[in-house]
Amino acid sequence: MDQPMLLHFVILLLMTKAVVAPAAALSTSSLTKPGCQEKCGNVSIPYPFGVGDDPNCFLNEYFRLFCNTTNDALILDTNVPILNISMQGQLTTTIWAAFECYAEGGKHRVGKHTFWKLPEAYMISDTRNSFMTVSCHTTGVLYDYYKDSFYVGCISRCLNETKSTGLSCEDGLGCCQTTIPKGITGFKISTGSINNFSYTWNIRKF
């Protein structure tokens, strides 16, 4: 596996995070209920969230979390890892990025589309997240998970066939960024290369 491929996966694991919010924010005085688990790993668990089988530890099933005792990972539903729970009722999570990788000469090597959905009581924060494509001559499109309707997309370009220089969109080269609409509870992401250049790599930050 060549260096561009390794670089892609390192950035993917460090940079793809999302903030989701339940329907109601937490009270500033929210604490874990007596007798209930206070933490999973390094993540504090304030009520109305809770873990375990005791229904008194969480408000309802939408606020029930699961703690993997093997790796101390806090999980929402069956597959949403939770990195932090704020007192404003926002949860920080991590997701896989969508990507396309090409070998020299433009031959497609590997690609991955991403899909993600949340439990009914949650939505993705439109103020704390954005949709970003980082690459040369690359398209990125985010779709509704449930209706397959178009949400947002953008095209990033470079002045020549060179690798993108960073993860910032400040200079407007090799990167495009746009807002996401309100009320998203699930999405799918597809990527593509306009001219199949060999240095094509993508990061999505939601």
Z-matrix of the N, CA and C atoms (Angstrom, degrees):
N
C 1 1.471
C 2 1.530 1 108.93
N 3 1.341 2 118.39 1 131.02
C 4 1.450 3 121.00 2 -174.55
C 5 1.519 4 111.62 3 -84.02
N 6 1.347 5 116.28 4 172.69
C 7 1.453 6 121.82 5 -173.08
C 8 1.527 7 113.84 6 -62.22
N 9 1.364 8 120.21 7 -43.32
C 10 1.464 9 118.57 8 178.72
C 11 1.521 10 112.88 9 -55.30
N 12 1.347 11 117.25 10 -36.17
C 13 1.457 12 120.96 11 179.69
C 14 1.528 13 110.66 12 -67.02
N 15 1.335 14 117.34 13 -43.36
C 16 1.459 15 121.02 14 178.62
C 17 1.523 16 110.93 15 -64.60
N 18 1.315 17 117.03 16 -42.34
C 19 1.458 18 121.28 17 179.60
C 20 1.515 19 110.42 18 -60.89
N 21 1.306 20 116.24 19 -40.32
C 22 1.461 21 119.75 20 179.95
C 23 1.525 22 110.98 21 -59.13
N 24 1.309 23 118.01 22 -48.19
C 25 1.451 24 120.10 23 -174.75
C 26 1.522 25 112.38 24 -70.60
N 27 1.310 26 119.42 25 -31.78
C 28 1.465 27 121.02 26 175.87
C 29 1.519 28 109.65 27 -64.26
N 30 1.314 29 117.72 28 -47.73
C 31 1.467 30 121.52 29 179.61
C 32 1.517 31 110.26 30 -64.99
N 33 1.297 32 117.23 31 -39.66
C 34 1.457 33 121.62 32 -179.88
C 35 1.526 34 110.69 33 -57.05
N 36 1.299 35 117.92 34 -46.61
C 37 1.457 36 120.93 35 -176.57
C 38 1.524 37 112.15 36 -70.61
N 39 1.311 38 118.32 37 -29.74
C 40 1.462 39 121.31 38 -176.44
C 41 1.519 40 113.20 39 -88.30
N 42 1.318 41 118.30 40 -27.49
C 43 1.449 42 120.11 41 -165.97
C 44 1.521 43 115.52 42 -111.33
N 45 1.321 44 119.88 43 -15.76
C 46 1.453 45 119.36 44 -175.85
C 47 1.518 46 110.68 45 -88.94
N 48 1.319 47 115.60 46 96.69
C 49 1.455 48 122.14 47 179.00
C 50 1.517 49 110.08 48 -128.54
N 51 1.316 50 116.69 49 154.63
C 52 1.454 51 120.79 50 177.76
C 53 1.511 52 109.29 51 -137.24
N 54 1.308 53 116.45 52 152.36
C 55 1.458 54 122.26 53 175.07
C 56 1.514 55 108.00 54 -114.16
N 57 1.318 56 117.01 55 124.51
C 58 1.454 57 121.54 56 178.18
C 59 1.515 58 108.58 57 -118.10
N 60 1.321 59 116.82 58 155.81
C 61 1.463 60 120.69 59 -175.76
C 62 1.516 61 110.38 60 -134.04
N 63 1.347 62 118.88 61 132.94
C 64 1.452 63 121.32 62 172.83
C 65 1.514 64 110.13 63 -73.49
N 66 1.314 65 116.99 64 171.79
C 67 1.460 66 121.47 65 -175.18
C 68 1.519 67 112.27 66 -62.06
N 69 1.319 68 118.85 67 -32.59
C 70 1.465 69 121.53 68 -177.74
C 71 1.517 70 110.25 69 -124.61
N 72 1.319 71 116.77 70 139.25
C 73 1.458 72 121.29 71 177.01
C 74 1.518 73 110.26 72 -75.55
N 75 1.330 74 116.03 73 162.29
C 76 1.454 75 120.75 74 -179.79
C 77 1.515 76 110.59 75 -82.98
N 78 1.316 77 115.98 76 153.74
C 79 1.456 78 120.81 77 171.82
C 80 1.514 79 108.74 78 -70.96
N 81 1.336 80 116.93 79 147.97
C 82 1.465 81 120.06 80 179.44
C 83 1.523 82 111.65 81 -65.55
N 84 1.322 83 116.75 82 -15.46
C 85 1.459 84 120.22 83 -179.84
C 86 1.525 85 111.90 84 -100.39
N 87 1.344 86 117.10 85 10.13
C 88 1.453 87 120.45 86 -177.25
C 89 1.519 88 111.11 87 -63.38
N 90 1.318 89 117.00 88 130.48
C 91 1.446 90 123.50 89 176.33
C 92 1.512 91 108.20 90 -136.71
N 93 1.331 92 115.10 91 162.17
C 94 1.450 93 119.08 92 173.96
C 95 1.520 94 109.46 93 -64.72
N 96 1.317 95 117.29 94 137.30
C 97 1.463 96 120.63 95 179.51
C 98 1.527 97 110.73 96 -65.65
N 99 1.340 98 116.90 97 148.52
C 100 1.463 99 120.39 98 177.57
C 101 1.525 100 111.14 99 -56.45
N 102 1.320 101 115.92 100 135.49
C 103 1.450 102 120.83 101 178.84
C 104 1.513 103 114.38 102 85.31
N 105 1.337 104 117.02 103 -2.16
C 106 1.465 105 121.33 104 -179.28
C 107 1.532 106 109.91 105 -106.13
N 108 1.302 107 116.69 106 155.84
C 109 1.457 108 122.11 107 -177.87
C 110 1.524 109 110.64 108 -65.71
N 111 1.336 110 116.50 109 127.56
C 112 1.462 111 121.55 110 -176.00
C 113 1.522 112 113.49 111 -85.62
N 114 1.326 113 116.86 112 -32.08
C 115 1.459 114 120.59 113 -176.38
C 116 1.518 115 111.29 114 -140.51
N 117 1.334 116 114.32 115 155.59
C 118 1.463 117 121.69 116 167.63
C 119 1.521 118 105.53 117 -127.32
N 120 1.309 119 117.07 118 108.13
C 121 1.453 120 119.68 119 -170.88
C 122 1.516 121 109.42 120 65.95
N 123 1.340 122 117.37 121 -123.94
C 124 1.464 123 122.11 122 178.75
C 125 1.519 124 113.15 123 -99.56
N 126 1.316 125 118.19 124 5.52
C 127 1.463 126 121.96 125 -175.95
C 128 1.527 127 110.35 126 -97.78
N 129 1.336 128 116.98 127 120.54
C 130 1.464 129 121.57 128 175.44
C 131 1.521 130 109.50 129 -74.32
N 132 1.338 131 116.35 130 148.39
C 133 1.465 132 121.46 131 -175.92
C 134 1.524 133 109.16 132 -122.68
N 135 1.328 134 119.08 133 88.62
C 136 1.470 135 121.41 134 178.99
C 137 1.522 136 111.51 135 -79.76
N 138 1.330 137 116.91 136 145.70
C 139 1.458 138 121.40 137 172.59
C 140 1.534 139 108.01 138 -65.29
N 141 1.345 140 120.27 139 139.97
C 142 1.463 141 128.72 140 19.80
C 143 1.520 142 115.99 141 -85.51
N 144 1.346 143 119.27 142 3.87
C 145 1.458 144 120.20 143 174.07
C 146 1.520 145 109.43 144 -79.18
N 147 1.310 146 116.14 145 155.65
C 148 1.448 147 120.73 146 178.22
C 149 1.512 148 110.95 147 -170.15
N 150 1.331 149 115.97 148 163.07
C 151 1.461 150 121.37 149 178.45
C 152 1.522 151 109.16 150 -124.75
N 153 1.315 152 115.57 151 165.29
C 154 1.454 153 120.39 152 178.01
C 155 1.513 154 112.97 153 98.02
N 156 1.326 155 115.46 154 -173.83
C 157 1.462 156 121.94 155 -176.01
C 158 1.523 157 113.70 156 -95.77
N 159 1.335 158 117.88 157 -9.95
C 160 1.461 159 121.16 158 -178.92
C 161 1.529 160 109.96 159 -78.53
N 162 1.344 161 119.04 160 112.97
C 163 1.471 162 121.50 161 -178.48
C 164 1.523 163 113.37 162 -65.04
N 165 1.328 164 118.75 163 -15.33
C 166 1.465 165 121.23 164 177.56
C 167 1.533 166 112.18 165 -74.09
N 168 1.331 167 117.35 166 -13.06
C 169 1.464 168 120.78 167 -177.13
C 170 1.525 169 112.86 168 -85.57
N 171 1.333 170 118.67 169 -12.82
C 172 1.465 171 121.56 170 179.13
C 173 1.522 172 109.27 171 -140.74
N 174 1.328 173 115.69 172 155.25
C 175 1.459 174 121.20 173 -174.15
C 176 1.518 175 112.26 174 -63.59
N 177 1.318 176 116.82 175 -50.16
C 178 1.460 177 123.12 176 175.76
C 179 1.523 178 107.70 177 -158.26
N 180 1.323 179 117.16 178 -176.44
C 181 1.458 180 120.59 179 -174.34
C 182 1.527 181 113.20 180 -61.90
N 183 1.334 182 117.92 181 -26.33
C 184 1.466 183 120.46 182 178.46
C 185 1.529 184 111.55 183 -66.25
N 186 1.329 185 116.84 184 -25.18
C 187 1.463 186 121.45 185 -178.36
C 188 1.526 187 112.19 186 -101.45
N 189 1.302 188 116.51 187 6.71
C 190 1.459 189 120.13 188 178.77
C 191 1.529 190 110.00 189 -82.60
N 192 1.332 191 116.29 190 126.34
C 193 1.450 192 122.74 191 178.35
C 194 1.521 193 109.52 192 -113.91
N 195 1.313 194 115.74 193 167.00
C 196 1.457 195 121.01 194 -178.43
C 197 1.527 196 109.28 195 -127.33
N 198 1.324 197 115.72 196 134.66
C 199 1.462 198 121.14 197 -179.46
C 200 1.527 199 109.06 198 -108.39
N 201 1.309 200 116.11 199 116.35
C 202 1.458 201 121.91 200 177.10
C 203 1.526 202 108.44 201 -79.20
N 204 1.304 203 117.02 202 108.26
C 205 1.462 204 121.05 203 -175.09
C 206 1.525 205 112.57 204 -71.20
N 207 1.326 206 116.76 205 -14.93
C 208 1.463 207 120.10 206 179.44
C 209 1.523 208 111.62 207 -71.40
N 210 1.352 209 116.04 208 -44.12
C 211 1.468 210 119.83 209 -178.16
C 212 1.524 211 113.19 210 -125.40
N 213 1.340 212 117.46 211 12.30
C 214 1.472 213 122.86 212 179.50
C 215 1.526 214 112.23 213 56.77
N 216 1.326 215 117.04 214 36.29
C 217 1.464 216 121.33 215 178.52
C 218 1.525 217 109.73 216 -93.22
N 219 1.342 218 115.92 217 130.60
C 220 1.459 219 121.94 218 177.37
C 221 1.526 220 108.25 219 -92.01
N 222 1.335 221 116.80 220 127.60
C 223 1.463 222 121.77 221 -171.87
C 224 1.523 223 110.65 222 -123.80
N 225 1.335 224 116.27 223 135.34
C 226 1.460 225 123.28 224 171.22
C 227 1.513 226 108.20 225 -99.47
N 228 1.333 227 116.82 226 134.45
C 229 1.458 228 121.35 227 -178.03
C 230 1.528 229 108.02 228 61.01
N 231 1.331 230 118.68 229 -125.04
C 232 1.462 231 119.91 230 -177.77
C 233 1.522 232 113.73 231 -114.34
N 234 1.348 233 117.15 232 -15.86
C 235 1.467 234 116.90 233 -172.60
C 236 1.524 235 114.80 234 -150.38
N 237 1.331 236 118.85 235 18.35
C 238 1.464 237 121.04 236 -179.12
C 239 1.528 238 109.01 237 -107.88
N 240 1.339 239 118.95 238 104.46
C 241 1.465 240 121.01 239 179.97
C 242 1.524 241 111.25 240 -72.88
N 243 1.320 242 117.12 241 136.35
C 244 1.460 243 122.59 242 -179.02
C 245 1.528 244 109.28 243 -107.13
N 246 1.340 245 116.38 244 123.50
C 247 1.461 246 121.89 245 -179.88
C 248 1.518 247 112.67 246 -97.65
N 249 1.344 248 116.77 247 -23.66
C 250 1.463 249 120.74 248 -178.45
C 251 1.526 250 109.44 249 -164.22
N 252 1.343 251 116.01 250 147.38
C 253 1.467 252 122.60 251 172.77
C 254 1.518 253 107.01 252 -123.36
N 255 1.329 254 117.31 253 117.71
C 256 1.459 255 120.94 254 -178.49
C 257 1.520 256 110.33 255 -90.15
N 258 1.334 257 116.19 256 163.27
C 259 1.456 258 121.19 257 177.98
C 260 1.526 259 111.78 258 -74.76
N 261 1.332 260 117.28 259 -6.27
C 262 1.464 261 121.33 260 174.49
C 263 1.522 262 111.70 261 -91.63
N 264 1.333 263 116.35 262 7.78
C 265 1.453 264 120.30 263 177.74
C 266 1.508 265 113.47 264 79.63
N 267 1.326 266 117.64 265 25.35
C 268 1.455 267 121.57 266 179.08
C 269 1.520 268 110.44 267 -109.80
N 270 1.317 269 115.72 268 138.31
C 271 1.456 270 122.40 269 178.85
C 272 1.523 271 108.85 270 -112.31
N 273 1.319 272 116.62 271 134.91
C 274 1.458 273 121.29 272 175.39
C 275 1.519 274 108.65 273 -101.38
N 276 1.326 275 115.59 274 130.50
C 277 1.458 276 120.67 275 -177.75
C 278 1.518 277 109.64 276 -133.21
N 279 1.312 278 117.30 277 176.09
C 280 1.461 279 121.73 278 177.91
C 281 1.517 280 109.31 279 -129.66
N 282 1.330 281 115.76 280 144.58
C 283 1.460 282 120.90 281 -178.49
C 284 1.527 283 109.33 282 -137.48
N 285 1.321 284 115.52 283 162.35
C 286 1.461 285 120.30 284 175.89
C 287 1.521 286 110.03 285 -76.90
N 288 1.322 287 116.07 286 142.57
C 289 1.459 288 121.45 287 175.15
C 290 1.522 289 109.91 288 -82.95
N 291 1.331 290 115.32 289 154.15
C 292 1.459 291 120.59 290 169.64
C 293 1.521 292 108.12 291 -85.76
N 294 1.330 293 117.47 292 147.09
C 295 1.462 294 118.90 293 -177.91
C 296 1.527 295 111.66 294 -155.25
N 297 1.302 296 114.80 295 160.78
C 298 1.460 297 123.81 296 170.25
C 299 1.521 298 106.97 297 -134.13
N 300 1.321 299 118.10 298 134.34
C 301 1.459 300 122.11 299 178.73
C 302 1.526 301 109.92 300 -124.18
N 303 1.320 302 114.88 301 137.82
C 304 1.461 303 121.46 302 -178.19
C 305 1.522 304 110.40 303 -125.78
N 306 1.326 305 116.29 304 145.73
C 307 1.459 306 121.74 305 173.63
C 308 1.526 307 109.05 306 -85.04
N 309 1.326 308 116.32 307 170.97
C 310 1.457 309 119.86 308 177.53
C 311 1.526 310 109.78 309 -58.84
N 312 1.310 311 115.41 310 139.63
C 313 1.454 312 120.12 311 -177.33
C 314 1.511 313 112.97 312 92.53
N 315 1.334 314 117.26 313 -3.87
C 316 1.453 315 120.71 314 174.91
C 317 1.511 316 115.56 315 90.45
N 318 1.327 317 119.10 316 7.64
C 319 1.458 318 120.65 317 179.34
C 320 1.523 319 110.16 318 -74.54
N 321 1.330 320 115.62 319 126.86
C 322 1.463 321 119.97 320 -178.94
C 323 1.518 322 110.25 321 -69.31
N 324 1.337 323 116.41 322 130.44
C 325 1.459 324 120.82 323 -178.17
C 326 1.521 325 112.20 324 -105.45
N 327 1.308 326 116.62 325 -52.16
C 328 1.458 327 119.37 326 -176.02
C 329 1.518 328 109.27 327 -157.70
N 330 1.316 329 117.05 328 152.12
C 331 1.458 330 121.41 329 177.57
C 332 1.516 331 110.64 330 -152.96
N 333 1.319 332 115.48 331 160.15
C 334 1.461 333 119.98 332 179.67
C 335 1.515 334 109.21 333 -147.58
N 336 1.328 335 116.94 334 125.67
C 337 1.456 336 121.69 335 171.78
C 338 1.526 337 108.07 336 -94.39
N 339 1.300 338 116.64 337 149.16
C 340 1.459 339 122.23 338 -176.49
C 341 1.516 340 110.76 339 -112.59
N 342 1.322 341 116.58 340 139.20
C 343 1.459 342 120.65 341 170.39
C 344 1.519 343 108.76 342 -134.76
N 345 1.324 344 116.24 343 150.28
C 346 1.465 345 121.13 344 -173.35
C 347 1.516 346 108.90 345 -157.94
N 348 1.324 347 117.47 346 137.94
C 349 1.459 348 121.14 347 176.28
C 350 1.515 349 109.81 348 -140.06
N 351 1.335 350 114.85 349 151.57
C 352 1.457 351 122.39 350 -177.45
C 353 1.517 352 110.79 351 -112.30
N 354 1.338 353 117.50 352 158.18
C 355 1.462 354 120.08 353 171.77
C 356 1.524 355 110.79 354 -59.95
N 357 1.298 356 116.83 355 160.42
C 358 1.465 357 123.73 356 -171.80
C 359 1.524 358 113.84 357 -55.33
N 360 1.321 359 118.67 358 -34.96
C 361 1.468 360 121.49 359 -173.81
C 362 1.529 361 113.46 360 -80.58
N 363 1.320 362 118.55 361 0.55
C 364 1.458 363 121.23 362 -174.15
C 365 1.522 364 111.89 363 -119.82
N 366 1.329 365 115.34 364 156.45
C 367 1.457 366 121.57 365 171.88
C 368 1.524 367 108.88 366 -145.11
N 369 1.315 368 116.35 367 160.74
C 370 1.455 369 121.31 368 178.96
C 371 1.519 370 109.06 369 -81.85
N 372 1.316 371 117.41 370 131.19
C 373 1.461 372 121.81 371 -179.15
C 374 1.528 373 110.41 372 -67.38
N 375 1.336 374 116.14 373 124.23
C 376 1.463 375 120.10 374 178.99
C 377 1.530 376 111.99 375 -83.18
N 378 1.332 377 117.82 376 -13.20
C 379 1.466 378 121.04 377 -179.75
C 380 1.527 379 112.71 378 -95.78
N 381 1.325 380 117.20 379 -21.77
C 382 1.463 381 120.81 380 -177.58
C 383 1.530 382 113.12 381 -102.61
N 384 1.320 383 116.74 382 -2.89
C 385 1.455 384 120.99 383 -176.09
C 386 1.520 385 111.36 384 -131.40
N 387 1.318 386 116.20 385 160.87
C 388 1.461 387 122.07 386 175.13
C 389 1.521 388 108.93 387 -147.06
N 390 1.324 389 115.56 388 165.58
C 391 1.462 390 122.00 389 179.23
C 392 1.524 391 108.11 390 -107.23
N 393 1.320 392 117.59 391 125.91
C 394 1.463 393 121.28 392 -173.40
C 395 1.522 394 110.90 393 -134.60
N 396 1.318 395 116.06 394 140.47
C 397 1.460 396 122.97 395 171.28
C 398 1.519 397 107.95 396 -120.89
N 399 1.328 398 117.15 397 127.58
C 400 1.459 399 121.95 398 179.20
C 401 1.518 400 108.20 399 -121.07
N 402 1.327 401 116.84 400 114.08
C 403 1.455 402 121.27 401 -179.69
C 404 1.512 403 109.56 402 173.02
N 405 1.319 404 116.43 403 -177.84
C 406 1.457 405 121.74 404 171.57
C 407 1.522 406 109.00 405 -105.01
N 408 1.329 407 116.71 406 126.65
C 409 1.463 408 123.11 407 174.16
C 410 1.534 409 111.51 408 55.07
N 411 1.303 410 115.62 409 54.46
C 412 1.462 411 122.06 410 -174.36
C 413 1.523 412 111.21 411 -128.33
N 414 1.316 413 115.84 412 141.68
C 415 1.459 414 121.65 413 176.24
C 416 1.522 415 109.79 414 -106.67
N 417 1.306 416 116.30 415 146.17
C 418 1.454 417 122.31 416 173.88
C 419 1.518 418 109.21 417 -138.39
N 420 1.328 419 117.07 418 130.88
C 421 1.462 420 121.69 419 -177.75
C 422 1.521 421 109.36 420 -132.90
N 423 1.319 422 116.28 421 133.52
C 424 1.459 423 123.00 422 176.93
C 425 1.524 424 108.85 423 -109.70
N 426 1.351 425 116.76 424 125.92
C 427 1.457 426 123.23 425 -176.61
C 428 1.525 427 110.94 426 -114.74
N 429 1.321 428 115.30 427 158.73
C 430 1.459 429 122.13 428 171.27
C 431 1.528 430 108.88 429 -65.43
N 432 1.323 431 117.31 430 129.05
C 433 1.464 432 121.10 431 -179.37
C 434 1.521 433 111.76 432 -66.67
N 435 1.325 434 116.84 433 -34.54
C 436 1.457 435 120.84 434 -171.26
C 437 1.526 436 113.73 435 -91.95
N 438 1.343 437 117.62 436 -37.59
C 439 1.462 438 120.29 437 -175.38
C 440 1.523 439 112.96 438 -110.41
N 441 1.324 440 117.59 439 -5.45
C 442 1.456 441 122.71 440 -179.66
C 443 1.524 442 112.22 441 59.18
N 444 1.327 443 116.65 442 26.61
C 445 1.459 444 120.74 443 177.29
C 446 1.523 445 109.57 444 -87.61
N 447 1.317 446 117.20 445 155.13
C 448 1.461 447 121.63 446 -176.70
C 449 1.523 448 111.06 447 -72.58
N 450 1.312 449 117.36 448 133.33
C 451 1.457 450 121.74 449 174.30
C 452 1.527 451 109.93 450 -105.44
N 453 1.332 452 117.04 451 -76.85
C 454 1.461 453 121.11 452 -177.02
C 455 1.522 454 110.02 453 -142.61
N 456 1.316 455 115.85 454 162.16
C 457 1.452 456 121.04 455 175.91
C 458 1.511 457 110.18 456 -166.52
N 459 1.319 458 116.62 457 162.87
C 460 1.455 459 120.59 458 176.25
C 461 1.520 460 109.68 459 -156.63
N 462 1.332 461 115.36 460 163.72
C 463 1.461 462 122.74 461 179.96
C 464 1.526 463 108.57 462 -123.26
N 465 1.311 464 117.09 463 126.60
C 466 1.467 465 121.24 464 176.70
C 467 1.527 466 109.15 465 -103.30
N 468 1.326 467 115.81 466 140.83
C 469 1.465 468 121.01 467 -178.65
C 470 1.527 469 110.60 468 -132.90
N 471 1.328 470 115.12 469 158.70
C 472 1.459 471 122.00 470 173.79
C 473 1.524 472 108.53 471 -122.33
N 474 1.334 473 116.07 472 161.66
C 475 1.461 474 119.93 473 179.00
C 476 1.520 475 111.86 474 -72.89
N 477 1.316 476 116.59 475 -25.23
C 478 1.459 477 120.55 476 176.80
C 479 1.513 478 108.64 477 -150.72
N 480 1.316 479 116.67 478 -178.00
C 481 1.458 480 121.68 479 -174.98
C 482 1.528 481 110.81 480 -82.82
N 483 1.317 482 116.52 481 66.12
C 484 1.454 483 121.72 482 178.02
C 485 1.509 484 109.86 483 -124.72
N 486 1.294 485 115.99 484 161.88
C 487 1.457 486 120.79 485 -179.01
C 488 1.525 487 110.74 486 -71.60
N 489 1.316 488 116.88 487 145.67
C 490 1.456 489 121.23 488 176.12
C 491 1.521 490 109.90 489 -57.36
N 492 1.326 491 116.31 490 147.44
C 493 1.462 492 120.19 491 -172.59
C 494 1.516 493 113.93 492 -93.09
N 495 1.316 494 119.24 493 -9.72
C 496 1.458 495 119.50 494 -178.69
C 497 1.502 496 111.97 495 179.02
N 498 1.337 497 115.73 496 -172.81
C 499 1.455 498 121.65 497 -177.73
C 500 1.516 499 112.48 498 -99.91
N 501 1.325 500 117.81 499 8.26
C 502 1.451 501 121.09 500 -178.70
C 503 1.518 502 110.68 501 -96.73
N 504 1.346 503 115.81 502 144.29
C 505 1.456 504 120.92 503 176.35
C 506 1.525 505 111.33 504 -99.54
N 507 1.322 506 117.97 505 14.92
C 508 1.457 507 121.47 506 -173.71
C 509 1.523 508 112.66 507 -62.22
N 510 1.347 509 117.71 508 -39.46
C 511 1.461 510 119.17 509 -178.06
C 512 1.521 511 112.64 510 -90.77
N 513 1.329 512 117.62 511 -7.34
C 514 1.456 513 121.15 512 176.93
C 515 1.510 514 114.88 513 74.95
N 516 1.324 515 118.59 514 8.81
C 517 1.455 516 122.42 515 -179.99
C 518 1.520 517 110.26 516 -108.61
N 519 1.322 518 116.69 517 132.36
C 520 1.452 519 121.01 518 178.73
C 521 1.509 520 113.65 519 67.69
N 522 1.317 521 117.26 520 20.99
C 523 1.464 522 120.50 521 -177.30
C 524 1.515 523 110.05 522 -160.17
N 525 1.317 524 116.68 523 143.49
C 526 1.462 525 121.13 524 168.84
C 527 1.520 526 108.49 525 -140.35
N 528 1.310 527 115.96 526 148.95
C 529 1.457 528 121.05 527 -175.83
C 530 1.514 529 109.39 528 -144.93
N 531 1.324 530 116.17 529 141.99
C 532 1.457 531 120.49 530 179.01
C 533 1.520 532 109.61 531 -147.44
N 534 1.318 533 116.19 532 164.51
C 535 1.462 534 120.80 533 178.28
C 536 1.521 535 109.71 534 -79.29
N 537 1.321 536 115.13 535 165.18
C 538 1.459 537 120.27 536 175.25
C 539 1.525 538 108.35 537 -112.81
N 540 1.328 539 118.28 538 151.11
C 541 1.460 540 120.77 539 -178.30
C 542 1.518 541 112.22 540 -72.88
N 543 1.317 542 115.24 541 163.34
C 544 1.458 543 121.18 542 177.85
C 545 1.530 544 110.81 543 -73.60
N 546 1.326 545 114.52 544 152.78
C 547 1.457 546 120.27 545 169.52
C 548 1.505 547 116.59 546 82.75
N 549 1.328 548 119.03 547 12.45
C 550 1.463 549 120.29 548 179.46
C 551 1.528 550 110.15 549 -72.21
N 552 1.324 551 116.76 550 129.04
C 553 1.463 552 121.65 551 176.35
C 554 1.527 553 112.17 552 -117.47
N 555 1.316 554 116.46 553 -7.91
C 556 1.456 555 120.90 554 177.58
C 557 1.517 556 109.58 555 -165.67
N 558 1.325 557 117.13 556 149.04
C 559 1.458 558 119.21 557 -178.21
C 560 1.520 559 111.11 558 -151.64
N 561 1.335 560 114.14 559 163.12
C 562 1.460 561 123.23 560 170.55
C 563 1.522 562 107.36 561 -128.44
N 564 1.329 563 116.85 562 144.32
C 565 1.458 564 121.53 563 -179.68
C 566 1.522 565 109.53 564 -123.69
N 567 1.318 566 116.38 565 131.88
C 568 1.456 567 121.02 566 172.83
C 569 1.520 568 109.19 567 -121.21
N 570 1.324 569 116.64 568 150.15
C 571 1.458 570 122.38 569 -179.94
C 572 1.519 571 109.44 570 -130.83
N 573 1.312 572 115.83 571 161.80
C 574 1.454 573 120.41 572 177.12
C 575 1.509 574 110.67 573 -165.39
N 576 1.324 575 116.10 574 159.15
C 577 1.457 576 122.18 575 177.82
C 578 1.520 577 109.00 576 -107.72
N 579 1.324 578 116.43 577 132.22
C 580 1.459 579 120.57 578 -178.29
C 581 1.521 580 110.86 579 -68.45
N 582 1.342 581 116.62 580 -46.00
C 583 1.465 582 120.90 581 -174.98
C 584 1.524 583 113.78 582 -119.98
N 585 1.332 584 116.68 583 12.84
C 586 1.463 585 121.69 584 176.99
C 587 1.532 586 113.56 585 55.12
N 588 1.335 587 116.19 586 45.51
C 589 1.456 588 119.07 587 177.78
C 590 1.521 589 110.41 588 -73.73
N 591 1.319 590 115.43 589 153.55
C 592 1.463 591 120.01 590 -171.57
C 593 1.515 592 112.87 591 -70.87
N 594 1.353 593 119.06 592 -30.50
C 595 1.462 594 120.69 593 179.74
C 596 1.517 595 108.97 594 -99.37
N 597 1.309 596 116.21 595 81.17
C 598 1.457 597 121.82 596 -179.72
C 599 1.512 598 108.77 597 -122.81
N 600 1.326 599 117.35 598 118.09
C 601 1.462 600 120.86 599 178.08
C 602 1.504 601 109.08 600 -148.10
N 603 1.325 602 117.51 601 149.52
C 604 1.454 603 122.69 602 -169.83
C 605 1.511 604 112.19 603 -131.57
N 606 1.319 605 114.42 604 144.50
C 607 1.453 606 121.27 605 171.76
C 608 1.516 607 107.35 606 -129.39
N 609 1.340 608 117.79 607 135.92
C 610 1.450 609 121.89 608 174.16
C 611 1.518 610 108.04 609 -117.11
N 612 1.311 611 118.44 610 128.94
C 613 1.462 612 122.06 611 176.07
C 614 1.512 613 107.68 612 -122.40
N 615 1.343 614 117.29 613 118.83
C 616 1.457 615 122.02 614 -173.80
C 617 1.510 616 110.48 615 -108.63
